[in-house]
């Protein structure tokens, strides 16, 4: 049976009202401007994130890793609440990844972070429309299957099809 990891995406921008997320946005912007990114932006005369990504693909990977490390540390206690369609089962998120979604070193109002919360592994039983039927890999007492509705914010990050045995070896 296939297993999946779910991903919940959160875009953090100036309209964010959650204090820890607003602070994270501010600190990430200051770090971006004061760090190596500022020197690279000025050296290349790029002020928009799109220009910078186009001209410096390797630097972008490094920056996003640094932002992920910082975000993971900063948001260790923050977890989004994503429940099944009945509202009873809550998805367990274990890891965080993040990236600069958009920025401009001359305007903090254009700075946006994308934070991705990654779930533990679940068994994918079936899908229908934008809904998926999943279950725990090792169900706890009282937990069976549940239905989630996928959305632009909640997607499948990874899908793995497991084979229970090697048919070629058995058939020989």
C-alpha positions in Angstrom: 0.0 0.0 0.0 1.5 3.4 -0.9 2.6 5.8 1.8 2.5 9.6 1.6 3.9 12.6 3.4 1.6 15.6 3.5 2.7 19.2 3.2 0.9 22.2 4.6 2.1 25.5 3.1 1.8 28.8 5.0 2.7 32.1 3.3 3.9 34.6 5.8 3.7 38.3 4.7 3.0 41.7 6.3 -0.7 40.9 6.8 0.2 38.0 9.2 -1.4 38.7 12.6 0.2 35.8 14.6 2.9 37.5 16.6 5.6 34.7 16.3 5.1 34.6 12.5 5.3 38.4 12.2 8.5 38.4 14.2 9.9 35.6 12.1 9.2 37.6 8.9 10.8 40.7 10.3 13.9 38.8 11.5 14.3 36.9 8.2 14.1 40.1 6.3 16.7 41.8 8.4 19.0 38.8 8.2 18.6 38.7 4.4 19.4 42.4 4.0 22.3 42.4 6.4 23.9 39.2 5.3 25.6 37.9 2.2 22.4 38.3 0.2 22.6 42.1 0.5 26.1 42.1 -1.0 25.1 39.8 -3.8 22.0 41.8 -4.6 24.0 45.0 -4.7 26.8 43.5 -6.7 24.4 42.2 -9.3 22.1 45.3 -9.2 19.1 43.1 -8.4 16.5 44.3 -6.0 13.7 41.8 -6.8 13.8 38.2 -5.7 12.9 37.0 -9.2 16.0 38.8 -10.7 18.2 37.4 -7.9 16.9 33.8 -8.4 17.6 34.0 -12.1 21.1 35.4 -11.7 22.2 33.4 -8.6 20.6 29.9 -8.5 23.3 28.4 -6.2 23.1 31.3 -3.7 19.3 30.9 -3.6 19.7 27.3 -2.5 22.1 28.4 0.3 19.8 31.2 1.4 16.7 29.0 1.5 18.6 26.4 3.6 19.7 29.0 6.1 16.1 30.3 6.3 14.8 26.8 6.8 17.3 26.2 9.6 16.4 29.4 11.3 12.7 28.9 10.7 12.8 25.4 12.1 14.5 26.6 15.2 12.2 29.6 15.6 8.9 27.8 14.9 9.7 24.6 16.8 6.6 25.0 19.0 4.3 26.3 16.3 2.3 23.7 14.4 -0.6 24.3 12.1 -3.9 22.7 13.0 -5.2 20.6 10.1 -8.0 18.2 10.8 -9.9 15.6 8.8 -13.3 16.4 7.4 -15.0 15.2 10.5 -12.9 17.6 12.6 -11.8 14.8 15.0 -8.4 13.7 13.7 -5.5 16.2 13.6 -2.6 15.6 11.2 0.8 15.3 12.9 3.5 17.5 11.4 7.1 16.6 12.2 9.4 18.7 10.0 9.6 22.2 8.6 11.1 23.6 5.4 11.0 27.1 4.2 12.0 29.4 1.4 12.0 33.1 0.5 8.8 33.3 -1.5 9.3 36.9 -2.7 11.4 39.8 -1.5 12.8 43.2 -2.3 15.7 44.5 -0.3 14.4 48.0 -0.6 10.9 47.3 0.7 10.1 45.0 3.6 6.4 45.1 2.6 7.3 42.9 -0.4 9.0 40.3 1.7 7.2 36.9 2.0 8.3 33.5 3.3 6.8 30.2 2.4 6.9 27.7 5.3 6.1 24.1 4.6 5.1 21.8 7.5 5.7 18.2 6.6 3.7 15.4 8.2 4.7 11.9 9.3 4.1 9.1 6.9 0.5 7.9 6.3 -0.9 5.0 4.3 -2.8 6.2 1.3 -5.9 4.0 0.9 -7.8 5.8 -1.8 -8.6 9.1 -3.4 -11.8 10.6 -4.8 -11.9 14.1 -6.2 -9.9 16.4 -3.9 -10.3 14.0 -1.0 -7.9 11.3 0.2 -8.6 8.4 2.5 -5.6 7.7 4.7 -4.7 5.9 7.9 -1.8 5.8 10.4 1.1 3.4 9.5 0.8 2.0 13.0 -2.7 2.9 14.2 -3.2 3.8 17.9 -6.2 2.4 19.7 -9.4 3.9 18.3 -7.7 5.3 15.2 -8.7 3.8 11.9 -9.1 5.7 8.6 -10.0 9.3 8.0 -10.6 11.6 5.0 -8.7 14.8 4.2 -9.6 17.4 1.6 -6.6 18.5 -0.4 -6.2 22.2 -1.2 -3.6 24.7 -2.4 -2.3 24.8 1.2 -2.5 21.0 1.9 -0.9 18.8 -0.7 0.9 15.5 -1.0 4.7 16.1 -0.7 5.9 12.6 -1.4 4.3 9.3 -2.6 6.0 5.9 -2.3 4.6 2.7 -3.6 5.9 -0.2 -1.5 6.1 -3.8 -2.9 5.5 -6.5 -0.3 7.8 -9.0 -2.0 10.0 -9.5 -5.0 7.9 -11.5 -7.4 10.9 -12.3 -9.7 12.7 -14.1 -6.9 9.6 -16.1 -5.9 8.7 -17.1 -9.5 12.2 -18.4 -10.4 
